[in-house]
């Protein structure tokens, strides 16, 4: 999830924010409108006219991006998917959903809503341009509204390119989901297609710079690189998601799990569970054996070794509120979706701790699944040698 940025309020019950990078695109648009488009299309106007219309035009375009994301959010809610927030940033916006669509039809509708909204906004802007011109209104606004209409039309078409993370990729993924019967496999195909589309966009940007002998295509290259990285990350995620298949938490978890009391020193944790088990985290309990937090190996590695003997694990543990808690029969794909900052999950049954899942267990599960072998849980190889963090 992208960082929250500057809160802008709530619209239709959804938290809306903008990252500081949004100011970059707003500034570039304003400068482009005021010093390029408007003076060329409508010459001999005062600079204040160009800049005032340019500023409003840039804000209207950002509002159209917000409308695009709100369309995703509204249709997602109508299809039973929660929406956590919407964040605007340099390359557009993102609606953060709290779950997956219930079926390929819902996936298709949610994905298509954004481009449909952009197309509608574009047509409305073109209509507004015609109305202003027909009524004898300011010519600068005839041009600005027409340009906003074209921009939104381009945004709709661009987002329909068939590759994740673009909306067209989600649409392609929904179709493949319908054909293959698996969301993970469908979205993996869309992510692979997204890498091809992004590579073509990058090549197009370089070609533009070569043939025009200018840096106008640099922005296209940057967009292509961003899309390629996003598509590659999604491909890796959905490949793992598809590979893990029907595995459950109980088939992957470390069990039994060693725990340590709050007052234990980091040195004792290093010499204890971290050196004798495959645990990469240790649940921390109080005097009544109630879990209060989780000591994560990666956090220990960041501490100077000389401080280990005098540092209690309660001071460096991850609070329990930030640790995922799952049940043994929960599908591993669902576990991946709820992992918090600690990257670990406690497996509970009837209120008691029965297992622990961390990055190593998930990685081993994916490897063994690919090799066709069985469960990965247990208490086998040590996660850290006695000499210190590896």
C-alpha positions as a Markdown table, in Angstrom:
| # | Residue | x | y | z |
|---|---|---|---|---|
| 1 | Unk | 0.0 | 0.0 | 0.0 |
| 2 | Unk | 1.2 | 3.5 | -0.8 |
| 3 | Unk | 1.9 | 5.9 | 2.0 |
| 4 | Unk | -1.1 | 8.0 | 3.1 |
| 5 | Unk | 0.3 | 11.4 | 2.3 |
| 6 | Unk | -1.7 | 14.5 | 3.1 |
| 7 | Unk | -5.3 | 13.8 | 4.2 |
| 8 | Unk | -7.9 | 15.5 | 2.0 |
| 9 | Unk | -11.0 | 14.3 | 3.8 |
| 10 | Unk | -13.6 | 11.6 | 3.1 |
| 11 | Unk | -15.6 | 11.3 | -0.1 |
| 12 | Unk | -18.4 | 8.7 | -0.3 |
| 13 | Unk | -17.2 | 7.3 | 3.0 |
| 14 | Unk | -13.6 | 6.7 | 1.7 |
| 15 | Unk | -10.5 | 8.4 | 3.1 |
| 16 | Unk | -8.8 | 10.5 | 0.4 |
| 17 | Unk | -5.2 | 11.6 | 0.6 |
| 18 | Unk | -2.5 | 13.0 | -1.7 |
| 19 | Unk | 1.3 | 12.3 | -1.6 |
| 20 | Unk | 3.6 | 15.3 | -1.9 |
| 21 | Unk | 4.6 | 14.0 | -5.4 |
| 22 | Unk | 1.2 | 15.0 | -6.5 |
| 23 | Unk | 2.4 | 18.6 | -6.4 |
| 24 | Unk | 5.0 | 17.7 | -9.0 |
| 25 | Unk | 2.4 | 16.7 | -11.6 |
| 26 | Unk | 0.2 | 19.6 | -10.6 |
| 27 | Unk | 3.1 | 22.0 | -11.1 |
| 28 | Unk | 4.2 | 20.4 | -14.5 |
| 29 | Unk | 0.6 | 20.6 | -15.8 |
| 30 | Unk | 0.2 | 24.2 | -14.7 |
| 31 | Unk | 3.5 | 25.2 | -16.4 |
| 32 | Unk | 2.6 | 23.2 | -19.5 |
| 33 | Unk | -0.9 | 24.9 | -19.8 |
| 34 | Unk | 0.3 | 28.4 | -18.9 |
| 35 | Unk | 3.5 | 28.6 | -20.9 |
| 36 | Unk | 2.7 | 26.3 | -23.8 |
| 37 | Unk | -0.8 | 25.2 | -24.7 |
| 38 | Unk | -2.8 | 28.3 | -23.9 |
| 39 | Unk | -0.4 | 31.0 | -25.3 |
| 40 | Unk | -0.1 | 29.0 | -28.6 |
| 41 | Unk | -3.8 | 28.3 | -28.9 |
| 42 | Unk | -5.1 | 31.7 | -27.7 |
| 43 | Unk | -2.3 | 34.3 | -28.1 |
| 44 | Unk | -2.2 | 37.9 | -26.9 |
| 45 | Unk | -3.7 | 37.3 | -23.5 |
| 46 | Unk | -2.2 | 38.6 | -20.2 |
| 47 | Unk | 0.1 | 36.1 | -18.4 |
| 48 | Unk | -2.2 | 36.2 | -15.3 |
| 49 | Unk | -5.0 | 34.8 | -17.5 |
| 50 | Unk | -2.8 | 31.9 | -18.7 |
| 51 | Unk | -1.6 | 31.1 | -15.2 |
| 52 | Unk | -4.9 | 31.3 | -13.5 |
| 53 | Unk | -6.6 | 29.1 | -16.1 |
| 54 | Unk | -3.6 | 26.8 | -16.0 |
| 55 | Unk | -3.8 | 26.4 | -12.2 |
| 56 | Unk | -7.6 | 25.7 | -12.3 |
| 57 | Unk | -7.1 | 23.3 | -15.2 |
| 58 | Unk | -4.4 | 21.3 | -13.4 |
| 59 | Unk | -6.7 | 21.1 | -10.3 |
| 60 | Unk | -9.6 | 19.9 | -12.5 |
| 61 | Unk | -7.4 | 17.2 | -14.0 |
| 62 | Unk | -6.4 | 16.0 | -10.5 |
| 63 | Unk | -10.1 | 16.0 | -9.7 |
| 64 | Unk | -10.7 | 13.8 | -12.7 |
| 65 | Unk | -8.0 | 11.3 | -11.5 |
| 66 | Unk | -9.9 | 11.2 | -8.2 |
| 67 | Unk | -13.1 | 10.6 | -10.1 |
| 68 | Unk | -11.4 | 7.6 | -11.8 |
| 69 | Unk | -10.4 | 6.1 | -8.5 |
| 70 | Unk | -13.8 | 6.8 | -6.8 |
| 71 | Unk | -15.5 | 4.9 | -9.6 |
| 72 | Unk | -13.3 | 1.9 | -8.7 |
| 73 | Unk | -14.2 | 2.3 | -5.1 |
| 74 | Unk | -18.0 | 2.7 | -5.6 |
| 75 | Unk | -18.2 | -0.4 | -7.9 |
| 76 | Unk | -16.0 | -2.4 | -5.5 |
| 77 | Unk | -18.4 | -1.7 | -2.6 |
| 78 | Unk | -21.4 | -2.6 | -4.7 |
| 79 | Unk | -19.6 | -6.0 | -5.4 |
| 80 | Unk | -18.9 | -6.6 | -1.7 |
| 81 | Unk | -15.3 | -5.5 | -1.6 |
| 82 | Unk | -14.3 | -2.9 | 1.1 |
| 83 | Unk | -12.3 | 0.2 | 0.3 |
| 84 | Unk | -9.7 | 1.4 | 2.8 |
| 85 | Unk | -8.5 | 4.6 | 1.1 |
| 86 | Unk | -7.7 | 6.5 | -2.1 |
| 87 | Unk | -4.3 | 8.1 | -2.6 |
| 88 | Unk | -3.3 | 10.4 | -5.4 |
| 89 | Unk | 0.4 | 10.6 | -6.4 |
| 90 | Unk | 2.7 | 11.4 | -9.2 |
| 91 | Unk | 1.6 | 8.7 | -11.6 |
| 92 | Unk | -2.1 | 9.0 | -10.9 |
| 93 | Unk | -4.0 | 7.4 | -8.1 |
| 94 | Unk | -4.7 | 4.1 | -6.3 |
| 95 | Unk | -7.8 | 2.8 | -4.5 |
| 96 | Unk | -6.7 | 0.5 | -1.7 |
| 97 | Unk | -9.2 | -2.4 | -1.5 |
| 98 | Unk | -9.5 | -4.5 | 1.6 |
| 99 | Unk | -10.1 | -7.8 | -0.1 |
| 100 | Unk | -10.3 | -9.7 | -3.4 |
| 101 | Unk | -13.4 | -9.6 | -5.7 |
| 102 | Unk | -15.7 | -12.5 | -5.1 |
| 103 | Unk | -15.6 | -13.6 | -8.8 |
| 104 | Unk | -14.3 | -12.8 | -12.3 |
| 105 | Unk | -17.4 | -10.8 | -13.1 |
| 106 | Unk | -16.8 | -8.5 | -10.1 |
| 107 | Unk | -13.2 | -8.2 | -11.0 |
| 108 | Unk | -14.1 | -7.1 | -14.5 |
| 109 | Unk | -16.7 | -4.5 | -13.3 |
| 110 | Unk | -14.4 | -3.0 | -10.7 |
| 111 | Unk | -11.5 | -2.7 | -13.2 |
| 112 | Unk | -13.7 | -1.3 | -16.0 |
| 113 | Unk | -15.3 | 1.3 | -13.8 |
| 114 | Unk | -12.2 | 3.6 | -13.8 |
| 115 | Unk | -11.7 | 3.9 | -17.6 |
| 116 | Unk | -15.5 | 4.3 | -18.0 |
| 117 | Unk | -15.4 | 7.2 | -15.5 |
| 118 | Unk | -12.5 | 8.8 | -17.3 |
| 119 | Unk | -14.3 | 8.5 | -20.6 |
| 120 | Unk | -17.4 | 10.0 | -19.1 |
| 121 | Unk | -15.5 | 12.9 | -17.6 |
| 122 | Unk | -13.7 | 13.4 | -20.9 |
| 123 | Unk | -17.0 | 13.6 | -22.8 |
| 124 | Unk | -18.4 | 16.0 | -20.2 |
| 125 | Unk | -15.3 | 18.3 | -20.6 |
| 126 | Unk | -15.7 | 18.3 | -24.4 |
| 127 | Unk | -19.4 | 19.1 | -24.0 |
| 128 | Unk | -18.4 | 21.9 | -21.6 |
| 129 | Unk | -15.9 | 23.3 | -24.1 |
| 130 | Unk | -18.6 | 23.3 | -26.8 |
| 131 | Unk | -21.1 | 25.0 | -24.5 |
| 132 | Unk | -18.6 | 27.7 | -23.5 |
| 133 | Unk | -17.8 | 28.4 | -27.2 |
| 134 | Unk | -21.4 | 28.3 | -28.3 |
| 135 | Unk | -22.3 | 30.9 | -25.6 |
| 136 | Unk | -19.5 | 33.2 | -26.5 |
| 137 | Unk | -17.5 | 32.5 | -23.4 |
| 138 | Unk | -13.7 | 33.0 | -22.9 |
| 139 | Unk | -11.7 | 31.2 | -25.6 |
| 140 | Unk | -9.1 | 30.1 | -23.1 |
| 141 | Unk | -11.7 | 28.0 | -21.4 |
| 142 | Unk | -12.9 | 26.6 | -24.7 |
| 143 | Unk | -9.3 | 25.4 | -25.2 |
| 144 | Unk | -8.7 | 24.2 | -21.7 |
| 145 | Unk | -11.9 | 22.2 | -21.4 |
| 146 | Unk | -11.3 | 20.6 | -24.8 |
| 147 | Unk | -7.8 | 19.7 | -23.7 |
| 148 | Unk | -9.0 | 18.2 | -20.4 |
| 149 | Unk | -11.5 | 16.2 | -22.5 |
| 150 | Unk | -8.7 | 14.8 | -24.6 |
| 151 | Unk | -6.5 | 14.1 | -21.6 |
| 152 | Unk | -9.2 | 12.1 | -19.9 |
| 153 | Unk | -10.0 | 10.2 | -23.1 |
| 154 | Unk | -6.3 | 9.3 | -23.4 |
| 155 | Unk | -6.3 | 8.3 | -19.7 |
| 156 | Unk | -9.2 | 5.9 | -20.4 |
| 157 | Unk | -7.6 | 4.4 | -23.5 |
| 158 | Unk | -4.1 | 4.1 | -21.8 |
| 159 | Unk | -5.6 | 2.4 | -18.8 |
| 160 | Unk | -7.3 | -0.2 | -21.0 |
| 161 | Unk | -3.9 | -1.5 | -22.3 |
| 162 | Unk | -4.0 | -5.2 | -21.6 |
| 163 | Unk | -1.4 | -5.6 | -18.8 |
| 164 | Unk | -1.3 | -5.3 | -15.0 |
| 165 | Unk | -1.1 | -3.0 | -13.0 |
| 166 | Unk | -3.2 | -1.1 | -15.5 |
| 167 | Unk | -7.0 | -1.5 | -15.4 |
| 168 | Unk | -6.8 | -3.3 | -18.8 |
| 169 | Unk | -4.6 | -5.8 | -17.1 |
| 170 | Unk | -7.3 | -6.4 | -14.4 |
| 171 | Unk | -9.8 | -6.9 | -17.1 |
| 172 | Unk | -7.5 | -9.4 | -18.9 |
| 173 | Unk | -6.9 | -11.1 | -15.5 |
| 174 | Unk | -10.7 | -11.4 | -15.0 |
| 175 | Unk | -11.1 | -13.0 | -18.4 |
| 176 | Unk | -8.3 | -15.5 | -17.7 |
| 177 | Unk | -9.7 | -16.1 | -14.3 |
| 178 | Unk | -13.0 | -17.1 | -15.9 |
| 179 | Unk | -11.3 | -19.3 | -18.4 |
| 180 | Unk | -8.8 | -21.0 | -16.1 |
| 181 | Unk | -10.8 | -21.1 | -12.9 |
| 182 | Unk | -8.1 | -19.5 | -10.8 |
| 183 | Unk | -7.7 | -15.8 | -9.9 |
| 184 | Unk | -4.0 | -16.3 | -9.1 |
| 185 | Unk | -3.3 | -17.8 | -12.5 |
| 186 | Unk | -5.4 | -15.3 | -14.3 |
| 187 | Unk | -3.7 | -12.3 | -12.7 |
| 188 | Unk | -0.3 | -13.9 | -13.2 |
| 189 | Unk | -1.0 | -13.9 | -17.0 |
| 190 | Unk | -2.0 | -10.3 | -16.8 |
| 191 | Unk | 1.1 | -9.4 | -14.9 |
| 192 | Unk | 3.3 | -11.1 | -17.5 |
| 193 | Unk | 1.4 | -9.2 | -20.2 |
| 194 | Unk | 2.0 | -6.0 | -18.2 |
| 195 | Unk | 5.7 | -6.5 | -18.4 |
| 196 | Unk | 5.5 | -6.7 | -22.2 |
| 197 | Unk | 3.3 | -3.7 | -22.4 |
| 198 | Unk | 5.6 | -1.7 | -20.1 |
| 199 | Unk | 8.7 | -2.7 | -22.1 |
| 200 | Unk | 7.0 | -1.4 | -25.3 |
| 201 | Unk | 6.1 | 1.9 | -23.6 |
| 202 | Unk | 9.8 | 2.3 | -22.6 |
| 203 | Unk | 10.9 | 1.6 | -26.1 |
| 204 | Unk | 8.4 | 4.1 | -27.4 |
| 205 | Unk | 9.7 | 6.7 | -25.1 |
| 206 | Unk | 13.3 | 6.1 | -26.3 |
| 207 | Unk | 12.1 | 6.2 | -29.9 |
| 208 | Unk | 10.4 | 9.5 | -29.3 |
| 209 | Unk | 13.6 | 11.0 | -27.8 |
| 210 | Unk | 15.6 | 9.6 | -30.7 |
| 211 | Unk | 13.4 | 10.8 | -33.6 |
| 212 | Unk | 12.5 | 14.2 | -32.1 |
| 213 | Unk | 16.0 | 14.8 | -30.7 |
| 214 | Unk | 14.4 | 16.1 | -27.5 |
| 215 | Unk | 13.8 | 14.8 | -24.0 |
| 216 | Unk | 10.0 | 14.8 | -24.5 |
| 217 | Unk | 9.9 | 11.0 | -24.3 |
| 218 | Unk | 11.6 | 10.9 | -20.9 |
| 219 | Unk | 8.3 | 11.0 | -19.0 |
| 220 | Unk | 7.1 | 8.1 | -21.2 |
| 221 | Unk | 10.2 | 6.1 | -20.3 |
| 222 | Unk | 9.6 | 6.8 | -16.5 |
| 223 | Unk | 6.0 | 5.7 | -16.7 |
| 224 | Unk | 7.1 | 2.5 | -18.6 |
| 225 | Unk | 9.7 | 1.7 | -15.9 |
| 226 | Unk | 7.2 | 2.3 | -13.1 |
| 227 | Unk | 4.7 | 0.0 | -14.9 |
| 228 | Unk | 7.3 | -2.7 | -15.5 |
| 229 | Unk | 8.4 | -2.7 | -11.9 |
| 230 | Unk | 4.7 | -2.9 | -10.8 |
| 231 | Unk | 4.0 | -5.7 | -13.2 |
| 232 | Unk | 7.1 | -7.7 | -12.2 |
| 233 | Unk | 6.1 | -7.4 | -8.5 |
| 234 | Unk | 2.6 | -8.6 | -9.3 |
| 235 | Unk | 3.9 | -11.5 | -11.4 |
| 236 | Unk | 6.1 | -12.7 | -8.5 |
| 237 | Unk | 3.2 | -12.3 | -6.0 |
| 238 | Unk | 0.6 | -14.2 | -8.1 |
| 239 | Unk | 3.2 | -16.9 | -9.1 |
| 240 | Unk | 3.7 | -17.6 | -5.4 |
| 241 | Unk | 0.0 | -17.3 | -4.7 |
| 242 | Unk | -0.8 | -19.8 | -7.4 |
| 243 | Unk | 2.0 | -22.1 | -6.3 |
| 244 | Unk | 0.9 | -22.3 | -2.7 |
| 245 | Unk | -2.5 | -23.4 | -3.9 |
| 246 | Unk | -4.6 | -25.1 | -1.3 |
| 247 | Unk | -2.0 | -25.3 | 1.5 |
| 248 | Unk | -3.2 | -24.4 | 4.9 |
| 249 | Unk | -1.5 | -22.7 | 7.8 |
| 250 | Unk | -1.1 | -26.0 | 9.7 |
| 251 | Unk | 0.8 | -27.5 | 6.8 |
| 252 | Unk | 3.4 | -24.7 | 6.8 |
| 253 | Unk | 3.7 | -23.6 | 10.4 |
| 254 | Unk | 6.5 | -24.2 | 12.8 |
| 255 | Unk | 5.3 | -26.4 | 15.7 |
| 256 | Unk | 5.7 | -26.6 | 18.6 |
| 257 | Unk | 6.7 | -23.0 | 19.2 |
| 258 | Unk | 9.1 | -21.8 | 21.9 |
| 259 | Unk | 8.1 | -18.7 | 23.8 |
| 260 | Unk | 10.1 | -16.4 | 26.1 |
| 261 | Unk | 9.0 | -14.2 | 29.1 |
| 262 | Unk | 9.0 | -10.4 | 28.9 |
| 263 | Unk | 12.0 | -10.0 | 31.1 |
| 264 | Unk | 14.3 | -12.2 | 29.0 |
| 265 | Unk | 17.4 | -10.5 | 27.5 |
| 266 | Unk | 18.1 | -10.4 | 23.8 |
| 267 | Unk | 21.3 | -12.5 | 24.5 |
| 268 | Unk | 19.2 | -15.2 | 26.0 |
| 269 | Unk | 16.9 | -15.2 | 23.0 |
| 270 | Unk | 19.8 | -15.5 | 20.7 |
| 271 | Unk | 21.3 | -18.3 | 22.6 |
| 272 | Unk | 17.9 | -20.0 | 23.0 |
| 273 | Unk | 15.2 | -20.3 | 20.4 |
| 274 | Unk | 17.0 | -18.4 | 17.6 |
| 275 | Unk | 19.9 | -20.9 | 17.8 |
| 276 | Unk | 18.1 | -24.1 | 18.4 |
| 277 | Unk | 14.9 | -23.9 | 16.3 |
| 278 | Unk | 13.9 | -22.7 | 12.8 |
| 279 | Unk | 11.9 | -19.9 | 14.4 |
| 280 | Unk | 12.6 | -16.5 | 12.9 |
| 281 | Unk | 10.4 | -14.9 | 15.6 |
| 282 | Unk | 9.6 | -15.7 | 19.2 |
| 283 | Unk | 6.3 | -15.0 | 20.9 |
| 284 | Unk | 6.8 | -13.0 | 24.1 |
| 285 | Unk | 4.6 | -13.9 | 27.1 |
| 286 | Unk | 3.9 | -12.3 | 30.5 |
| 287 | Unk | 3.8 | -14.1 | 33.9 |
| 288 | Unk | 0.4 | -15.6 | 33.1 |
| 289 | Unk | 1.7 | -17.0 | 29.8 |
| 290 | Unk | -0.4 | -14.5 | 27.9 |
| 291 | Unk | 1.2 | -13.4 | 24.6 |
| 292 | Unk | 2.1 | -9.7 | 24.6 |
| 293 | Unk | 4.2 | -9.4 | 21.5 |
| 294 | Unk | 6.6 | -11.0 | 19.1 |
| 295 | Unk | 10.4 | -10.7 | 19.0 |
| 296 | Unk | 11.5 | -10.8 | 15.3 |
| 297 | Unk | 14.9 | -12.0 | 14.3 |
| 298 | Unk | 15.3 | -9.2 | 11.7 |
| 299 | Unk | 14.8 | -6.7 | 14.6 |
| 300 | Unk | 17.5 | -8.4 | 16.7 |
| 301 | Unk | 20.0 | -8.2 | 13.8 |
| 302 | Unk | 19.6 | -4.4 | 13.8 |
| 303 | Unk | 20.8 | -4.1 | 17.4 |
| 304 | Unk | 24.4 | -3.7 | 18.4 |
| 305 | Unk | 25.6 | -7.0 | 19.8 |
| 306 | Unk | 27.1 | -5.3 | 22.9 |
| 307 | Unk | 23.6 | -4.2 | 23.9 |
| 308 | Unk | 22.1 | -7.7 | 23.9 |
| 309 | Unk | 22.9 | -8.7 | 27.5 |
| 310 | Unk | 21.3 | -5.6 | 28.9 |
| 311 | Unk | 18.3 | -5.2 | 26.6 |
| 312 | Unk | 15.0 | -6.9 | 27.6 |
| 313 | Unk | 13.1 | -8.4 | 24.7 |
| 314 | Unk | 10.0 | -6.5 | 25.8 |
| 315 | Unk | 11.7 | -3.2 | 24.7 |
| 316 | Unk | 12.3 | -4.4 | 21.1 |
| 317 | Unk | 9.4 | -6.7 | 20.5 |
| 318 | Unk | 6.6 | -6.0 | 18.0 |
| 319 | Unk | 3.3 | -5.3 | 19.8 |
| 320 | Unk | 0.7 | -8.0 | 19.6 |
| 321 | Unk | -1.7 | -5.6 | 17.9 |
| 322 | Unk | 0.7 | -5.5 | 14.9 |
| 323 | Unk | 1.0 | -9.3 | 14.6 |
| 324 | Unk | -1.4 | -11.4 | 12.4 |
| 325 | Unk | -3.3 | -14.2 | 14.1 |
| 326 | Unk | -4.7 | -17.0 | 12.0 |
| 327 | Unk | -6.2 | -20.5 | 12.6 |
| 328 | Unk | -4.7 | -23.9 | 11.5 |
| 329 | Unk | -7.2 | -24.5 | 8.6 |
| 330 | Unk | -6.9 | -21.0 | 7.2 |
| 331 | Unk | -5.7 | -21.1 | 3.5 |
| 332 | Unk | -2.1 | -20.0 | 3.2 |
| 333 | Unk | -3.1 | -17.5 | 0.5 |
| 334 | Unk | -5.4 | -15.8 | 3.0 |
| 335 | Unk | -2.5 | -15.8 | 5.6 |
| 336 | Unk | -0.3 | -13.9 | 3.1 |
| 337 | Unk | -3.0 | -11.2 | 2.8 |
| 338 | Unk | -3.1 | -10.5 | 6.6 |
| 339 | Unk | 0.6 | -10.5 | 7.4 |
| 340 | Unk | 1.4 | -7.3 | 9.2 |
| 341 | Unk | 4.7 | -5.3 | 9.7 |
| 342 | Unk | 6.2 | -8.2 | 11.5 |
| 343 | Unk | 5.8 | -10.5 | 8.4 |
| 344 | Unk | 4.9 | -13.3 | 10.8 |
| 345 | Unk | 1.6 | -14.9 | 11.9 |
| 346 | Unk | 0.7 | -16.7 | 15.1 |
| 347 | Unk | -1.4 | -19.8 | 14.5 |
| 348 | Unk | -4.1 | -20.2 | 17.3 |
| 349 | Unk | -6.5 | -23.0 | 18.0 |
| 350 | Unk | -9.1 | -22.8 | 20.8 |
| 351 | Unk | -7.3 | -19.8 | 22.2 |
| 352 | Unk | -4.0 | -21.5 | 22.4 |
| 353 | Unk | -0.8 | -21.0 | 20.4 |
| 354 | Unk | -0.1 | -24.0 | 18.1 |
| 355 | Unk | 2.2 | -22.7 | 15.5 |
| 356 | Unk | 4.2 | -19.8 | 13.9 |
| 357 | Unk | 4.5 | -18.8 | 10.3 |
| 358 | Unk | 7.3 | -16.6 | 9.0 |
| 359 | Unk | 8.9 | -15.6 | 5.7 |
| 360 | Unk | 11.1 | -18.8 | 5.7 |
| 361 | Unk | 8.1 | -21.1 | 6.0 |
| 362 | Unk | 6.3 | -19.4 | 3.1 |
| 363 | Unk | 9.5 | -19.5 | 1.0 |
| 364 | Unk | 10.1 | -23.2 | 1.8 |
| 365 | Unk | 6.4 | -23.9 | 1.1 |
| 366 | Unk | 6.6 | -22.4 | -2.3 |
| 367 | Unk | 9.8 | -24.2 | -3.1 |
| 368 | Unk | 8.6 | -27.6 | -2.0 |
| 369 | Unk | 5.2 | -27.1 | -3.7 |
| 370 | Unk | 7.1 | -26.5 | -7.0 |
| 371 | Unk | 9.1 | -29.7 | -6.3 |
| 372 | Unk | 6.0 | -31.6 | -5.4 |
| 373 | Unk | 7.1 | -32.4 | -1.9 |
| 374 | Unk | 5.0 | -32.3 | 1.3 |
| 375 | Unk | 4.7 | -30.3 | 4.5 |
| 376 | Unk | 7.3 | -27.8 | 5.6 |
| 377 | Unk | 6.6 | -27.3 | 9.3 |
| 378 | Unk | 8.4 | -28.7 | 12.2 |
| 379 | Unk | 11.5 | -27.8 | 14.2 |
| 380 | Unk | 14.4 | -28.7 | 12.0 |
| 381 | Unk | 17.4 | -26.7 | 11.0 |
| 382 | Unk | 18.5 | -23.8 | 13.2 |
| 383 | Unk | 17.7 | -20.3 | 12.0 |
| 384 | Unk | 20.7 | -18.7 | 13.6 |
| 385 | Unk | 24.1 | -20.1 | 14.7 |
| 386 | Unk | 25.1 | -19.5 | 18.3 |
| 387 | Unk | 27.8 | -17.0 | 17.3 |
| 388 | Unk | 25.2 | -14.3 | 16.4 |
| 389 | Unk | 23.0 | -13.1 | 13.6 |
| 390 | Unk | 23.9 | -14.5 | 10.2 |
